[in-house]
Amino acid sequence: MTALIGALLLVGLFFHAVAALGVVLTVSALVLAAGPSLLGAKLALVAVFLLLANPTSTHAIARAALRTGLRPWRREAGGSPPGGEATG
């Protein structure tokens, strides 16, 4: 659900910061569904790795994008997002 909200509200590169949280929440739900087992333990390790790796990689990618001149999209009066029509 978090990834869907991010996809609707954010455009471009900076969408990935919100989408990463959706992946972590999905894996966490799988951990709960698997229960106390070897599979559950492996999924928990994947969730921990994602919690550590996603913010780090997203920060590095966003920082590199900002350094090369890419700026977050901002809605202007009557403007539409790149590659699509304005929804609101």
N, C-alpha and C positions, 0 to 999 in steps of 0.2 A: 504494500500500500504506500509506503514511504517513497519507493522508487517511482511509482505511478504519479504521485503528487509532484515529485521533482521533475519528471518528464514533462508534465503539463505546465509547470511554472518556470522552469529554467531552460535556457537555450545554450547549445554549444558545449564547449569544453567544461564549463563550470557546473554542468549537470551531474558530472561523475561523482562529485562530493556527496550528493544526496543519494545517488543510486547505490553507492557502496554501503550505506547504512541499510538499505533494503536487502542486500545480499546477506549481510551479517545477521539480520533479523530472521531471514529465511532459514539459514543454517542453524540458528539457535532453535527455531521451531522443530527442525529435524532432530536435533539433539533430544528435545523433550519427547518427541514421538518414538525415538529409538529406545529410550529408557536406559537403565543401568546395564550396559553391555559393552563389548569391545567396539561395536559400531558407534555407540553413543560416545565413547571416549575418543575415538578418532574424529568424529564430527565436532566434538568440543575443542579438540586441538586445531581443527580447521577454523572454527569460529574465533579462537584466540589469535591465530595467525592473521586472519582477515582484519580483526580489530586493530592489530599493530601495523599491518602492511598497507591497508587501504588509505588511512589518513596520510601516511608518509609519502606514498606514491602520488596521491592526489595533490598534496602540497607541492611536491617537486614538479609535477606537470604544470600546475597552475602558475607557479613561480616562473618557470621557463617560458610559458605563454606570455605572461606579463612583460618579461624582459625582452621578448621579441616584438612587442608592440600590440599584441592581441588584448583587447579590453573586453570586459563583460558587456553583454548587450544590455542596453537600457531603453525602455519604451519612450519614444518621443511622441508628441502630439500627432496623431494620425499615422504613426509609423507602424510597421509590421516587423516581426522577427525575421532574421535572415532565413530564406528558404521556405517561408510560409506566410499565411495570412494571420492577421491579428485576431485573437479570439475574444478579446474583451474590450 
